[in-house]
């Protein structure tokens, strides 16, 4: 459990397209090559410390002739942003994917003191 010591709680959210590989024959669509995709996302305002980040698929377009396999996670979380990672494996062919995310954490405030 993460305990928040600030009385100011910030919530940031977004919806981002991770990739669209069917248009140009990209690796996720052909099923050959890298089976993971990373995208760095930045918060509009930094948090006071690294927030908790929740990510989920908000749209996925997969080939119906293969198994649908997907894993999505937030990694390398800092007060300024994070990386979302989409992974698939086996014969899965993914045309495109979009994620929705939400970050909750301690927010900066004008009354915060910076001593050093």
Secondary structure as UniProt FT lines:
FT   STRAND          9..20
FT   TURN            22..25
FT   HELIX           27..30
FT   STRAND          36..42
FT   STRAND          52..62
FT   TURN            64..65
FT   STRAND          71..75
FT   STRAND          81..87
FT   TURN            90..91
FT   STRAND          94..107
FT   TURN            110..111
//
